C-alpha cells in the first residue's frame, strides 16, 4: 500500500467521481415509471448500487477486513482530508470530542432517512448522503491539518464501523519494545520519518482495529507496527473491559438493536398500520383534520404525489414515534437482560462487566443491519423477477452464525470474570434470552408480518 500510494489515491478520486455521479444525476432526473428496470434506468441503478450493494457490503467489509473502506475508499474521508489540507487548521473544540456523537449521529441520521424515504428517492439520497459529505468537507476546512476530523468524531457510521472492525481477523499491531528501541536509536542519529495518521489515532498506544482506518501509512513505522493476523474474538474478549464504554453499549442496544430495527420494521409492521388507523379514526371523530394533511415538504417528510407516496403529518410523526419507541423497548429489554447476566457473575462494583458483555452482541447487531439493508437488495431483484428461492435459507444461516458467534463471545467474556461453570452458565441463560429477543424482531419482519 505504501509502494502504490499514488495508485490508491487515484482509486480514491475515481470512487469520489462515481459517488458524486450517483447522488447528483439521479436527483435531477425524472423518477422511474412502472416500465423502468435496473439496466435501463439510472435512478433504479443508483438505488441498487447504494442500498443493494454498497452499504450492505461495506458493513461486511468491516468484519472481514477492518476499516479498509474508511482508509482507502470512502469518498467522505477522501474529501474531508483533501479539504483539511487547505483549511484553517483550527484546534478541535471540546464539544466535538464528546463521546456520544457516534450514537446521536447514527440515531438522528437513521430516523431522518426514514422520514424522507432515503432508500427510495434520489433527492433524499442527495440530502442525506450529500449533506453528510458537505458537512465533512466543511469540518475539514475548519479543523485539523490533513486530518479526517469528521471521520474521527462526527461521521454517522463511525461508531458502527468501529464496533464491527473489532471482529476483523487482522489489525496493525504495535510492538512497544521495538518502539522503545527506536527511541534509543534516534538518540544516536537514526532518523525517523513522521507519519500523518489522518484519523488521529495515537500510534504508540494503538490497540485493536476499532479506530484504525487500515490505510497502511504507518506500517513499519519505527520498525514497530505491522499488519498481524489475530483471532476474530481477541479484541472484544481481551480488550473489551478497557475499551467498552457506556456510549458503545448505547449504540449497540439502543442504536443497532433498537433504532435500526425500528427503521426496518415500520414499513412491514401490521402494528404500525393498525395504530395509524386507530389514531386517524380518533382524529376524524373529533374533527381534528390538520394532522391528516399531506402538505409537508419533501425534505421534511416523504412527498412524491406522482408516485402516490405522500406522508401526512400523522404518517411522519408515527414513523418517528414508532422508531423511537422500538428503540426504547428493545434497548431497555436487552439492557435489563445484560444487567441480569452481569449480576450473576458478581456484584455491581462498576459497569465495566455490563459494557463488556454488551460487546458480545456485536455480531448479531451487525448481521441484523446487513439483513435489513439487504431487504432492499432483494426487493429490487424481486421487481426484476429474479428467482429468490435461496433468500430465506440464507437469512436463517446468517442469523444462526451470528447467534453462535455472539454466544461464543459472551462465553469467553464470562471467563474473564468467573471460573465457576455454574455461574457462567447461569449468566449465559440471560445472554441467550437477549439473543432470542433480538431474533424475535427479525422473525416478525421476515416471517411474522409477511404471512
N, C-alpha and C positions, 0 to 999 in steps of 0.2 A: 504493500500500500504506500510505503514511503517512496519507493523507487518510481512508482507510477502515479505520483501525486497530480501531475498535470492532466493525466487521463481521467482521474477521479473527478477533478474539478470540471473537466469538460462534460462528464456524465451528469454532474450536479446541475449544470446550466441547461442541459437537454431536458432533464426532469422538470426544471423550473418552466421551461418553454411549453412542454406538454401540459403541465399543471395549469399554466395561465390560459392556454388554448381551451382546455376542457371546462374551466369555470367561467370564461368570458364569452366565448362564442355561443354556447347554448343559451346563455342568459338573454341574448339579444336575437334569438331565433324563435320562430313560431313553435308553440307546443305541439307535440306529436298527436296525430289523429289515430283513429282506430286501424288504419291501414299501415301504420309505421312499424318497422322492425328494427332489431338491433343492428343489422347490417346495412340499413339504408337511411337511418335517422341519427344524426349526431347527438341529439339530446338524449335519446334512449341509450346510445352507445356510451356517452359520458356518464349517465346514471349507472350503467352496468360496471364501468371501469371504477368509478369512485366507491360505490357501495356494494357492488357484487364481487369485486376482485381486490381493489386497492386496500381498503380498510380492514376487511377480514384477514387478509394475508399479511398485512403489516403487523397485526396483533400476533399472528402465528410466528412471524419472523423474530419477534422479541423473545419468544420461548426457545426458538431453535438457534438463534444467532446472537442474542443480546441486542443492544440498541444500535446495530449497524445501520438501520434505516435512519435513525436520528443523525448519526455522524456522517453518513455518506450520501444519502439520497433525499432526505427531507427538504422540500423546497422552502419551507418556512425557515428552517435552520440556515440554509444557504443564504437566503436573502437577509436574515437578521444579522449574520456575521458580516456579510458584504456591506450592509448599511453601517454597521458599527465601525468598520474600517475608516469611514469618512465622517463619523459623527462627532458629537460634542465631547464624548468621553467622560461624562459625569459619573460621580460615585453612585453606587447602587443604594437607593434610600432604604430606610428601615422598614417602611410599610411593604415594600416589595419582597422582603426577606421573610415575611410572615409564613409560618409553616402550613397554614390552612388553605393556601391558594390552590394546590392541586385538587383538593376535594371541592372547593367552592367553584372553581373554574369548570371542572368536569360536570358538576351538577347543573350549573346555570346553562352551559352550552348544550347539554343533553336536553333539558327542558325546553329551551328556546328553539332548538332544532325541531322538536315535535310541534311546537306552536305554529311554525311556518312550513311544516312538512318538508324538511330538508332532504329526505330520501327520495322525494318525488319530483321536485320542481327546481329548475336551474337557477331561477332568481334567488331562491332560498339558499342554494349552494353558494352562489356568489356572495350573498350577505353573510353567511356563517363562516365558510372557509376563507373567502376573500377578505372578510372583515378581520379574521384572526391573523391572516398573513399581513395585512396592512398594519395591524397593531404591532406585530412582531418587528416590522421594519421601523416603525416609529420608536419603539423601545430601543432598537439597535442604534438609531441615530442619536438618541439621547444619552444612553448609559453604556459604560464599558468601552474598551478599545479592542476591536477584532474579537469580540466575545459574543456568546449566544445567551445574553441575559434573559431574553424572553423564554428560551427553552429551559433554562435553569429554574425559573421562578413562576412564570405565568402561563405557559403553554397548557391548554385544557387537558391534554392527554399525557403530560409529563409524568404525573403521578401513576397513571395506569401503566405506562411503559416501564417505569422504574420497578413496579411490583412484578410485572411479567418477566423482566430481564433477570430477576433473582432466580428464575428457574433455568436459565440458559446453561448449557453444558460446558462453557468455557468463559474465561474472562482474562483481563490483563492483570497479572499478579505482580505485586511489588515485593521484592526481596530486600528487607530492611537492612540486613548485614551488608549486602552489596552496595546499598545506598550510602551507608556509613563509610565503607571503604572508599567510595568515590570522593567523599569529602576530604579524606586524608590525602588521596592522590591530588586533589585540587590544591591542597596546601603546598604541593611540590611542583606546581606549574601545569598540571593536567587540565586542559581547557574543557569545560562542559558547555555545550550549546543549549541555551534555554529553549523550553518547549512552550508553545502557545496552546494551552488547553482551553479551547473555546467554551466548553460547558462549565468552566470554573471548578473543576474537580481538584482538590488538594492531592497532588500525585503521590507525595511521600506517604500519606496516610490513607490512600485509596484501598478500600476493601470491597470485594464483591463487584457486581456489574450493574447495580441499580442506577448509579449516577453517570457511569462511563458511557460515552457515545460510540465507542469502538471504532474511532476514526484511524487508529494506528499511528498517530503522530508521536506518541510517547514511547512506542515500542523500542526497547533497547536503551532508553534514557538512563544514563549513569550505569549502564550495564545491570540495571536493577528491575526493569519492567519487561515482562514477556507474556505473550499470549499462551495461556495454560488451560489444559483440559481439567475438568472437575466433575464431581458427582452432581447431577441436577438438583439434589436436595441440600447440598452443602451450605449454600448461603443462607437459606431460611433456617436450617437447623442450627448451624454453628454461629451465625452472626445475628439471627433474628432477635435474641434477647437484648442486643445492644442497638440494633438498627431500627427495630419496630417502634412505632410511636402511636399516640392516640389518633393522629390525623391519618396515618396509614390504615388503622383499624376502621376509622370512619369511612374512608374511601372504599375499603373492601366491603364492609357490611351495609352502609347506607348509600354508597355510590354504585359499585359494580353489582352488588347483590340486592339493591333496593331501587334506586332511581332508574338505573339502566333496565331492570326488569319491568318496571312500570312503563317505561318508554316503549318497550317492545310489546307489552301486554295490551295496552288500551285499544289498539287497532283491531284486535280479535276478541276482546273481552265482552261476553254477554252481560256481565255485571255492569260494565260501562254503559251499554245500551239501555239496560233496564233502569239504571239510575237517571240517565238523561230523560227517559220517557216520564218517569215519576216527577222529576223537577219541572219539566216542561208543562205537564198537566197541572201541577200545583200553581205555576205562574199564570197560566191561561185562566184557570178557575178564579184567580184573584185579579184578573185584568191587568197583570203586570207583563207587558209585551216587549219592552225595550231589550231585555236580555236575549230575545229571540231574533233581534235584528241582525242582518248579515252584512253590516257595513263596516266592520273593522278593516283597516288597510292590510295589504298582503304582507307587509313587513312586521305586523303585529300578530295576526292570525291568518291562517290559510284563506286565500280569497282568489279563486280562479273560476269564475262563473262559466267560462267557455268549456271547462272540464267537469261542470256540475260538482265542483268541490269547493264549498264555501263554509267557513266556520261562522257561527253566530257568537255573540258574546258568551252565551251559555256554553256552547261547544268548547271554546277556547279555555274558559275558566275551569270546565270539568276536566279537560286534558291536564292542565296544571295541577288541579287538586288530586286527580287520580294518580298521577306520577308521584307527587309528594307523599300522598297517603300510602301508596305501595312501598315507597322507600322507607317511611317511618315504621310501617308494620313489619316488613321483612327484616329490616335492620335491627329493630328492637328485639324481635323474637330471637334472632341469631345472637345478638349481644347477650341476652339472658342465658341462652344455652351455653355459650362460651364461658360466661361467668360461672355457671354450674360446673363445667369441666375444670376450670381453673381452681375453683374452691375445693374440688375433690382432690387435687394434687397438693393442697396445703392452704394455710391461712392467707388472707389477703394482706400481705405486708406492703406490696406495691402492685401496680397494674402491669408490670413487666411480663408476667406469665400470661396474662389475658391477651396482651398485644402479640405475644409470640405465638400463641395458639391460633389467633386470627390469621396469621400468615399461612397457616396450613390450608386455608380456604382459597388461596390464590389460584391453584389450577382449575378448580370448579368455577370460580368467578371469571377467569379468562375464557374458559370453554363456553360459558353462558353468553358472554358478549359476542364471541365468534359465531355461535349458533344464531343469536338474534340478528346479527348483521347478515349472515348467510341466508336468512329467510328472504331478504330482498333479492339475493342471487337466485334463489330457487323460484321466486315468483316471476322474475323476468324470464328465466328459462322456460317456466311453465307457459308463459304467454306466447312463447315461440314453439310450443308443442314439443318440447324436448322431453323424452321419457325420464321420469324421476323415480323409478321403482326403487332405487337404492337409497333414497334420501332418508327414509325412516330408520333403516338399519344403521346408516352412518351416524345419524343423530344419537341413537341409542349407544352405539360404540363409543362415540366421543364422550358422552355423559358417563358411561361406565369407566372409561380410562381416567377421566378427570376425578371421579369419585374415589377410585382406588388410589390415585396419586395423592389426593388431599388427605385421605385416611392414613396413608403411609407416612406422609409428612407429619401429621399430628401425632402418630405413634412415636416417631423419632423425637419429636419435641417433648412429649411427656417424659421420655427417658432422661431429659436434661433436669427434670425436677423431682423425679422419684424413681427408685429402683424396685419398688414393690409392684409386682404384676397385677395384683388385685386392684390397687389404687389406680394404676394406669388404665386397666381395663374398664373401670367404672367411669373414668374421665372420657374414655373413647365412646361410651354409650351416649354421653351428652353430645360429643362431637358428631357422631354418626347421625344422631337425631337432627343436628343442624344441617348435615348434608341432605337428609330426607326433606327438610323444609325447602331447601333450595331446589331440589329435584321436583317438588310439587309445583313450583312456579313454571318449570319447563313442561311438565306434564299438562298443565292447564293450557299453555299456549299452543303446543303442538298436537295434543290429543284431546284434552278435556273439552275445549271450546269449539273444536272443529269437527265434532262428530255429526 
